[in-house]
């Protein structure tokens, strides 16, 4: 959540971009993305330099010559307006576009057609100064790329044009921690947006395996580990830049409607992580038959879960966010999807999240589904968890609070063998599959959670009546006193 000071500065930066000759909101976002990328490249280079001092040698982004160093944000942002526009257009922007020399890479593909459209020198100068002040003073240390981009999306007439709202970083990190990805996995998000899940996965792998990864694993990390699909080219372009800043230079990113019949990928990935679009529909004739065989519907929230099953290899695992309706919807499509998860896959967990998780942008109640793809064999029990707090207030402000169930969720999920004796009145418990089947495959936690009623003891009626009489006497006495004062 961006602070008010940041939002005010973004408003002014937005107006400055418009003054620079860019009028369409989605084009404004695109131009700002390029400038943000230029600044973040400079920050990434500074981190490489710091690591080098400590003995950790990594490839540099910028060369050592004066000409190449002038491509860094810190060295060109102070230029006079006309020189800044010329330098950025002729030198910095082409450098960014050709940063990845592999012409077959997603980065090269999506940035090869990119154009820089701010053509008014003073406007560019103001935008550069505004972004520098914004990053330096207002949003430093926040999940700034996502928060800033999400706020800009909100300025469009229809934010859905560029994809669904992003998943908060702490929720992404929770899901990744549940899945515990390794360097040997192939990881996919079929509705990747700004590549948040892929970046969280990359961060997890680096944190846990960086010191032990082989040369082959690093090569895979750079090119084969991460795959993302999105229907919007702007999102694919942003994902490329975002991943490159996280040391993933050649991810497989593709502009693709992954639930359409034109998308034929299957049995490819070890791990899928996703927060698919909610409440969307697709033309019936364009739905992939392999998805219709699992759930015959046009609803994207159901089709995407079916897609995730199809994308996984046998033994591959998935954590995905679904709206609550997927858990208990009564339509034939809803039931057939849940039946598939319960009877033909290994459904591991249903984690119910409070409705405030996606505020202020959406108030929908959601859950995280965790499952493993099998060859038709199911498990014995499903683990349910009722998340009540995620470390932030559940109102539109989303301010940090001390209450946070996330560490408990991670700990209990990875030690589910200790959950056997948990009562249904507690925050987490196991439910046998047969019980779920007998409840029409309902996966809502309230179907199985028991409410513990604590009896309240009230005083005898005679005591209550006596208190009422005493109160009436007091009221009459004070009323009489008030009348006396008014008459006197």
Secondary structure, 3 states (H helix, E strand, C coil): CCCHHHHHHHHHHHHHHHHCCCCCHHHHHHHHHHHHHHHHHHHHHHHHHHHHHCCCCCCCCCCCCHHHHCCCHHHHCCCCHHHHHHHHHHHHHHHHHCCCCCCCCHHHHHHCCCCCCCCCHHHHHHHHHHHHHHHHHCCCCCCHHHHHHHHHHCCCCCHHHHCCCCCCHHHHHHHHHHHCCCCCCCEEECCCCCCHHHHHHHHHHHHHHCCCCCHHHHHHHHHCCEEEEECCHHHHHHHHHHHHCCCCCCCEEEECCCCECCCCCCCCEEEEEECCCCCCECCHHHECHHHHCCCCCCEHHHHHHHHHHHHEEEEEEEEEEEECHHHHCCCHHHHHHHHHHHHHCEEEEEEEECHHHHCCCCCCCEEEEEEECCCCCCCCEEEEEECCCEEECCCCCCCEEEEECHHHHHHHHCCHHHHCCCCCCCCEEEEEHHHHHHCCCCCCHHHCCCCCCCCCCCCCHHHHHHHHHHHHHHHHHHHHHHHHHHHC
